[in-house]
Amino acid sequence: VRVDFLFITNIVTSCKETAKETRRTAARMKMIYALLATVLVGGVHCTGPLPEYMMGNFVLETSEGFNDYMYEIGVDWFTRKIACGLWPTAHNEQSGGRSGQITLNTASTFKSSSISFKLNTPFEESTSDGRTVTTTATLEGNELIKTQVGTGSYLTSIETRRFEENGNKMVLIHTMPSNSAIKSVRVYKRTD
């Protein structure tokens, strides 16, 4: 009976030590993955101000809340109905190195637009919905954020382009600081 007890005690001790080593290895792997993700998201492979995974062509896949957002910023009923029925394509590009120009193009059968800017530099923008705003674009991790400050009767809005799944998905989020209930989420899928 004593031999069996010692044998079992040795097995339990060995299992505990193996479990501790497994936890240490898992913790090390988490740290390596976090470091790798930081390096990749940080834009090590950049030829411009934005990481390469933000560049390319995307087509709209799903859309939620876009009609309510357009209503809130003053877009008429007819234009809202047409815009909600379209499946636009987006093309993001950049030039001029790390301090260079970013260009966002959106095309559909109803209306197309193009806007060029530099990060952290305010510029006047005429939005697709007809507002004139002062816009500043920033890069925060995997998000390109355009804050559009309205003047006069024009409302302030925020466009956030969040890149997910290694840049294979671009989520365009429209929000309004003056009304937190208004939020449009439009998901685009990479086509190139």
C-alpha positions in Angstrom: 0.0 0.0 0.0 2.9 2.4 0.8 4.5 1.9 -2.6 1.2 2.8 -4.3 0.9 6.0 -2.2 4.4 7.2 -3.0 3.9 6.4 -6.7 0.7 8.4 -6.8 2.3 11.3 -4.8 5.1 11.4 -7.4 2.7 11.5 -10.3 0.6 14.3 -8.7 3.8 16.4 -8.0 5.0 15.8 -11.6 1.6 16.9 -12.9 1.6 20.1 -10.8 5.1 21.0 -12.1 4.0 20.3 -15.7 1.0 22.5 -15.2 3.1 25.4 -13.8 5.5 25.1 -16.8 2.5 25.1 -19.2 1.1 28.3 -17.6 4.6 29.9 -17.9 4.8 28.9 -21.6 1.3 30.2 -22.3 2.2 33.5 -20.6 5.3 33.8 -22.7 3.4 33.1 -25.9 0.8 35.7 -25.0 3.6 38.3 -24.5 5.2 37.3 -27.9 1.8 37.6 -29.7 1.1 41.0 -28.1 4.5 42.2 -29.1 4.1 40.9 -32.6 0.6 42.6 -32.9 2.1 45.9 -31.6 4.8 45.8 -34.2 2.4 45.0 -37.1 -0.3 47.5 -36.1 2.4 50.1 -35.4 3.1 50.2 -39.1 6.5 48.8 -39.5 5.7 48.2 -43.1 4.6 51.7 -43.9 5.4 53.7 -47.1 3.3 56.6 -45.9 1.6 58.0 -42.8 -0.8 55.0 -42.7 0.0 51.3 -42.4 -0.2 49.4 -45.7 -3.2 47.3 -44.5 -5.3 50.5 -44.6 -4.7 51.0 -48.3 -6.6 49.4 -51.1 -10.2 48.8 -52.3 -13.2 47.9 -50.2 -16.9 47.3 -51.1 -19.8 47.8 -48.7 -21.1 44.6 -47.2 -23.5 45.7 -44.5 -25.0 48.9 -43.2 -26.9 49.8 -40.0 -28.1 53.2 -38.8 -27.1 55.1 -41.9 -30.6 56.5 -42.6 -30.9 57.8 -39.0 -27.4 59.4 -39.2 -28.2 61.1 -42.5 -31.6 62.3 -41.2 -29.9 63.8 -38.1 -27.4 65.8 -40.3 -30.2 67.1 -42.5 -30.2 65.0 -45.6 -33.5 65.0 -47.4 -35.8 61.9 -47.6 -35.2 61.2 -51.3 -31.4 61.4 -51.1 -31.4 59.2 -47.9 -33.5 56.5 -49.7 -31.1 56.4 -52.7 -28.0 56.5 -50.5 -29.2 53.6 -48.4 -29.8 51.5 -51.4 -26.3 51.8 -52.8 -23.3 49.6 -52.3 -20.4 51.9 -52.8 -16.7 51.1 -53.2 -14.0 52.8 -51.2 -10.4 53.3 -52.3 -7.7 54.4 -49.8 -4.3 55.6 -51.0 -1.4 57.7 -49.9 1.7 59.4 -51.4 4.7 61.3 -50.3 6.3 59.2 -47.6 5.5 59.2 -43.8 4.4 62.9 -43.8 2.5 62.5 -47.1 -1.0 62.9 -48.4 -3.8 60.5 -47.8 -6.7 60.2 -50.3 -10.0 58.6 -49.6 -12.2 57.9 -52.6 -15.8 56.6 -52.5 -17.7 55.7 -55.7 -21.3 54.6 -56.4 -23.8 54.8 -59.2 -25.4 57.9 -57.6 -22.5 60.0 -56.3 -18.7 59.8 -56.0 -16.3 61.7 -53.8 -12.7 62.2 -53.1 -10.9 63.9 -50.3 -7.1 64.4 -49.7 -5.5 65.5 -46.5 -2.6 65.1 -44.1 -2.8 63.7 -40.6 -3.2 66.2 -37.7 -3.6 69.1 -40.1 -7.1 70.9 -40.1 -8.6 71.4 -43.5 -11.9 72.6 -45.0 -14.1 69.8 -46.2 -17.3 69.9 -48.3 -18.9 66.6 -47.2 -21.0 64.4 -49.5 -24.1 65.4 -47.6 -23.4 69.1 -48.4 -22.0 70.4 -45.2 -18.9 72.6 -45.0 -16.8 71.6 -42.0 -13.3 71.9 -40.6 -11.9 68.4 -40.5 -8.8 67.0 -38.7 -7.8 63.4 -39.3 -5.8 61.4 -36.8 -4.4 57.9 -36.6 -5.0 56.0 -33.4 -3.9 52.4 -33.6 -6.0 50.6 -36.2 -8.4 53.6 -36.6 -8.3 56.5 -39.0 -10.5 59.2 -37.3 -11.9 62.3 -39.1 -13.4 64.8 -36.7 -15.6 67.1 -38.8 -16.4 70.3 -36.9 -19.5 72.1 -38.2 -19.8 75.9 -38.4 -23.0 77.9 -38.2 -26.0 75.5 -38.4 -23.9 72.5 -39.5 -23.5 69.7 -37.0 -20.2 68.2 -35.9 -19.7 64.6 -36.7 -17.0 61.9 -36.4 -16.0 59.4 -39.1 -14.0 56.5 -37.8 -12.5 53.9 -40.2 -11.5 50.9 -38.1 -9.5 48.2 -39.8 -9.9 44.6 -38.6 -8.9 41.1 -39.7 -5.5 42.2 -40.8 -7.0 44.9 -43.0 -9.5 42.7 -44.8 -12.4 44.5 -43.2 -12.9 48.3 -42.9 -15.7 49.4 -40.5 -16.9 53.0 -41.1 -18.6 54.4 -38.1 -20.4 57.7 -38.1 -21.2 59.3 -34.8 -22.4 62.7 -33.5 -21.0 64.2 -30.3 -24.3 66.1 -29.9 -26.4 63.0 -30.0 -24.9 59.8 -28.7 -27.9 57.7 -29.8 -27.0 58.3 -33.5 -24.5 55.8 -34.8 -24.1 54.4 -38.3 -22.0 51.3 -38.8 -21.0 50.4 -42.4 -18.8 47.3 -42.9 -16.6 47.1 -46.0 -14.8 44.1 -47.3 -11.4 44.2 -49.1 -11.6 43.4 -52.8 -7.9 43.4 -53.7 
